């Protein structure tokens, strides 16, 4: 559990900073600037890209491409099932976005943790 929480925080920061339904995300910032190339925007974009590459590389090493695809397919099917039962507020984009960010972060954190344990 000690190994999982820091990786979950890293994944939440990377995914949440890239996009979230508030005005405090990289996507919202880039959109406000009209997607113009400015040094601060590019610098933060490169830092986020480095974070994504680290998270995805470790997760892919652990799960493999098929495993990552299956994990995402599982949660997509689960979302669909829950929404068909009326358990998800599909009319609220912000709620679904936050739930998606949490699931992506959990998948990444699990993959990064398994990679760490496999090396031992």
C-alpha positions as CSV (number, residue, x, y, z in Angstrom):
1,X,0.0,0.0,0.0
2,X,2.9,2.4,0.7
3,X,4.2,1.9,-2.8
4,X,0.7,2.4,-4.4
5,X,-0.3,5.7,-2.9
6,X,2.7,7.8,-4.2
7,X,2.1,6.4,-7.6
8,X,-1.6,7.1,-7.4
9,X,-0.8,10.7,-6.5
10,X,1.6,11.0,-9.4
11,X,-1.0,9.5,-11.8
12,X,-3.7,11.9,-10.5
13,X,-1.4,14.9,-10.9
14,X,-0.4,14.0,-14.4
15,X,-3.9,13.1,-15.6
16,X,-5.7,15.8,-13.6
17,X,-3.2,18.5,-14.7
18,X,-3.6,17.6,-18.3
19,X,-7.4,17.7,-18.3
20,X,-10.1,18.2,-15.8
21,X,-13.5,19.8,-16.1
22,X,-12.4,23.0,-14.2
23,X,-10.5,25.9,-15.7
24,X,-7.4,24.7,-13.9
25,X,-6.0,22.3,-16.4
26,X,-3.4,22.4,-19.2
27,X,-6.1,21.9,-21.8
28,X,-8.2,24.8,-20.5
29,X,-5.1,27.0,-20.3
30,X,-4.1,26.2,-23.9
31,X,-7.6,26.7,-25.0
32,X,-7.8,30.2,-23.3
33,X,-4.6,31.2,-25.2
34,X,-6.0,30.1,-28.5
35,X,-3.6,27.2,-28.6
36,X,-0.7,29.6,-29.4
37,X,2.8,28.5,-28.9
38,X,4.2,30.4,-25.9
39,X,7.2,29.4,-23.8
40,X,5.4,28.7,-20.5
41,X,2.7,26.7,-22.3
42,X,5.3,24.6,-24.2
43,X,7.4,24.0,-21.1
44,X,4.5,22.8,-19.0
45,X,3.3,20.7,-22.0
46,X,6.7,19.0,-22.2
47,X,6.7,18.4,-18.4
48,X,3.3,16.8,-18.7
49,X,4.4,14.7,-21.6
50,X,7.4,13.4,-19.6
51,X,5.0,12.5,-16.8
52,X,2.7,10.6,-19.3
53,X,5.6,8.8,-20.9
54,X,6.9,7.6,-17.5
55,X,3.5,6.5,-16.3
56,X,2.5,4.8,-19.5
57,X,5.9,3.1,-20.1
58,X,5.9,1.6,-16.6
59,X,2.2,0.6,-17.0
60,X,2.8,-1.0,-20.4
61,X,5.8,-2.8,-19.1
62,X,3.6,-4.3,-16.3
63,X,0.3,-4.9,-18.1
64,X,1.5,-5.1,-21.7
65,X,-0.5,-3.5,-24.5
66,X,-3.3,-6.1,-24.4
67,X,-3.6,-5.9,-20.6
68,X,-3.9,-2.1,-20.8
69,X,-6.5,-2.3,-23.5
70,X,-8.4,-4.9,-21.5
71,X,-8.3,-2.8,-18.3
72,X,-9.7,0.2,-20.2
73,X,-12.3,-2.0,-21.9
74,X,-13.4,-3.5,-18.6
75,X,-14.0,0.0,-17.0
76,X,-15.7,1.3,-20.2
77,X,-18.1,-1.7,-20.1
78,X,-18.6,-1.2,-16.4
79,X,-19.4,2.5,-16.9
80,X,-21.9,1.5,-19.7
81,X,-23.5,-1.1,-17.4
82,X,-23.8,1.3,-14.5
83,X,-25.2,4.0,-16.7
84,X,-27.8,1.6,-18.2
85,X,-28.9,0.9,-14.7
86,X,-29.1,4.7,-14.0
87,X,-26.3,4.6,-11.4
88,X,-24.2,7.2,-13.2
89,X,-25.1,10.8,-13.9
90,X,-24.4,10.6,-17.7
91,X,-26.0,14.1,-18.1
92,X,-23.2,15.6,-15.9
93,X,-20.1,15.8,-18.0
94,X,-18.0,17.0,-15.1
95,X,-18.9,14.0,-12.9
96,X,-18.1,11.6,-15.7
97,X,-14.9,13.4,-16.4
98,X,-13.8,13.2,-12.7
99,X,-14.7,9.5,-12.6
100,X,-12.8,8.8,-15.8
101,X,-9.7,10.7,-14.4
102,X,-9.9,8.6,-11.3
103,X,-10.1,5.3,-13.2
104,X,-7.2,6.3,-15.6
105,X,-5.1,7.2,-12.5
106,X,-6.0,3.9,-10.8
107,X,-5.0,1.9,-13.9
108,X,-1.7,3.8,-14.2
109,X,-0.9,3.5,-10.5
110,X,-1.7,-0.2,-10.5
111,X,0.6,-0.7,-13.5
112,X,3.4,1.3,-12.0
113,X,3.1,-0.6,-8.7
114,X,3.2,-4.0,-10.4
115,X,6.3,-3.0,-12.3
116,X,7.9,-2.0,-9.0
117,X,7.0,-5.3,-7.4
118,X,8.1,-7.4,-10.4
119,X,11.6,-5.9,-10.2
120,X,12.0,-7.2,-6.6
